[in-house]
Amino acid sequence: MSEDLVPADALREELWQAVIANDEYGAVDVLRAGLDAGRDKESLLLDVVARVQEKVGTEWAADRISVAQEHAATAINERVIAVLAHRSPAERSVLPRRGRVTVSCVDGEWHAFPARLVAEVLRLRGWDVDFLGAQTPTAHLVAHQHRTDSDAVLLSASLPTHLPKAHAAITACRAVGVPVLAGGRAFGPDGRFARALGA
């Protein structure tokens, strides 16, 4: 089967139907079908899973699905990412080694899904990634840098109310010599707040 027989929009619709029906196995099957059709893992993560998760958020914000449905759909998408993230020793051996980065959410940020997507895409591109997840206190983030000596820290935040804590994390990481990249809606559509905070 060729990739053009399974367009991304068809995979997105199938994944959406699976996650909204709480069908974890069906959701995994959609992504495996995409792989079997020749799609690479990065395109499945960015063009299918991320777009479906964006729809989950949009439908929740419009009150067309409940908080419980949003949580269940997100949990299924997280498990789908875990399936795509798995690599055999043979797959791992052919990846280029680019360096090491830490991916984390700022203190107070519970929405770890976007950061997890970034972490997995970076792994596919050959980076060693320490994914710290949601709500990482700045002191622990800096302590992690002392232990690991990452080449960079990537911070995620979705709400502007988290910008003061993002600023503290950016300042602390830069003080120990680690460059910071910041992403997420909290930093503005063009990243202006990230640049203003020194990331």
C-alpha positions in Angstrom: 0.0 0.0 0.0 1.4 3.4 -0.9 1.3 6.5 1.3 -1.1 8.3 -1.1 -3.7 5.7 -0.5 -3.9 6.7 3.2 -3.8 10.5 3.3 -3.1 12.3 6.6 -6.6 13.7 6.8 -8.1 10.1 6.6 -5.7 9.0 9.4 -6.7 12.0 11.4 -10.4 11.2 11.1 -9.8 7.6 12.0 -7.7 8.5 15.0 -10.3 11.1 16.1 -13.1 8.5 16.0 -11.0 6.1 18.0 -10.0 8.6 20.7 -13.4 10.0 21.1 -14.8 6.5 21.4 -12.2 5.6 24.1 -10.8 2.9 21.8 -7.1 2.8 22.7 -6.5 -0.3 20.6 -8.2 1.2 17.6 -6.2 4.3 18.0 -2.9 2.3 18.0 -4.1 0.4 15.0 -4.7 3.6 13.0 -1.0 4.7 13.6 0.3 1.2 12.8 -1.7 1.3 9.5 0.0 4.6 8.8 3.4 3.1 9.4 2.5 0.1 7.2 1.4 2.5 4.5 4.9 4.0 4.5 4.4 7.1 6.6 7.3 8.0 8.8 6.9 8.4 12.6 7.6 12.1 12.6 4.8 12.8 10.1 2.4 10.6 12.1 3.3 12.5 15.3 3.0 16.0 13.7 0.4 15.6 11.0 -1.9 13.1 12.7 -1.5 12.9 16.5 -0.8 16.6 17.1 -3.6 17.7 14.9 -6.1 15.3 16.5 -5.0 16.5 19.9 -5.5 20.1 18.8 -9.1 19.1 17.8 -9.6 17.6 21.2 -8.7 20.9 22.8 -10.9 22.8 20.4 -13.9 20.6 21.0 -13.4 20.8 24.8 -13.1 24.7 24.6 -16.3 24.8 22.6 -18.0 22.6 25.2 -18.7 19.9 22.6 -16.9 17.3 24.7 -16.6 17.1 28.4 -13.6 17.4 30.6 -13.7 13.6 31.1 -13.8 13.0 27.4 -10.9 15.4 26.9 -8.8 13.7 29.6 -9.6 10.2 28.2 -8.8 11.3 24.6 -5.5 12.9 25.7 -4.5 9.7 27.7 -5.1 7.6 24.6 -3.1 10.0 22.4 -0.3 9.8 25.0 -0.3 6.0 24.7 -0.3 6.3 20.9 2.9 8.5 21.2 4.4 5.8 23.4 3.8 3.2 20.7 5.4 5.5 18.1 8.3 6.3 20.3 9.4 2.7 20.8 12.4 1.9 18.7 14.2 -1.4 18.3 18.0 -1.6 19.0 18.5 -1.7 15.2 16.5 1.5 14.8 18.3 3.2 17.6 21.7 2.2 16.1 21.2 4.1 12.8 20.0 7.4 14.4 22.6 10.2 14.2 23.8 11.4 17.6 23.3 15.2 17.8 23.6 16.0 21.5 21.5 16.1 24.6 18.6 18.3 25.5 16.1 18.6 28.4 12.5 19.1 27.6 10.2 20.3 30.4 7.1 22.2 31.3 7.6 25.3 33.5 6.5 25.1 37.2 2.7 25.1 37.3 2.2 23.9 33.7 0.2 20.7 33.6 -0.2 20.5 29.9 2.7 18.2 29.0 1.4 16.8 25.8 3.0 19.4 23.4 6.3 19.0 25.2 6.1 15.3 24.9 5.5 15.6 21.1 8.6 17.8 20.8 10.7 15.4 22.8 9.7 12.5 20.6 10.4 14.4 17.4 13.8 15.4 18.7 14.6 11.8 19.5 13.6 10.8 16.0 16.1 13.4 14.8 18.9 11.9 16.8 18.9 13.9 20.0 19.2 12.3 23.4 16.2 13.7 25.3 15.5 14.0 29.0 11.8 14.5 29.2 10.9 15.9 32.6 7.2 16.2 32.0 4.7 18.6 33.6 5.2 21.2 36.4 9.0 21.0 36.9 10.1 23.3 39.7 13.0 25.5 38.6 15.3 24.4 41.3 14.9 20.8 40.2 15.4 21.8 36.5 18.7 23.5 37.4 19.8 20.5 39.5 19.1 18.3 36.5 21.3 20.5 34.4 24.2 20.1 36.9 23.8 16.3 36.7 23.4 16.0 32.9 25.0 19.0 31.3 22.4 19.3 28.5 23.2 21.2 25.4 19.9 23.1 25.8 16.7 23.3 27.8 13.4 23.4 26.0 10.6 24.9 28.1 6.9 24.6 27.4 4.0 26.7 28.8 0.5 27.1 27.5 -0.9 29.9 29.7 0.4 33.5 30.0 -0.1 33.3 33.8 2.9 31.0 33.8 5.3 33.6 32.3 6.7 34.7 35.6 7.7 31.1 36.4 9.0 30.7 32.9 11.1 33.8 33.3 12.6 32.4 36.6 13.4 29.1 34.8 15.0 30.8 31.8 17.1 33.1 34.0 18.2 30.2 36.2 19.2 28.0 33.3 21.1 30.7 31.5 22.9 31.5 34.8 24.4 28.0 34.7 25.3 28.4 31.0 22.5 26.5 29.4 20.7 28.1 26.4 16.9 27.9 26.6 14.3 27.5 23.8 10.7 28.3 24.9 7.5 27.3 23.1 3.8 27.1 23.7 0.9 29.6 23.5 2.0 31.4 26.6 4.9 32.9 24.7 2.7 34.5 22.1 2.0 33.5 18.5 5.4 34.6 17.2 7.4 33.8 20.3 7.7 37.5 21.3 7.4 36.8 25.0 10.1 34.1 24.9 12.5 36.5 23.3 11.6 39.2 25.8 12.3 36.7 28.7 15.7 35.8 27.3 14.9 32.5 25.6 
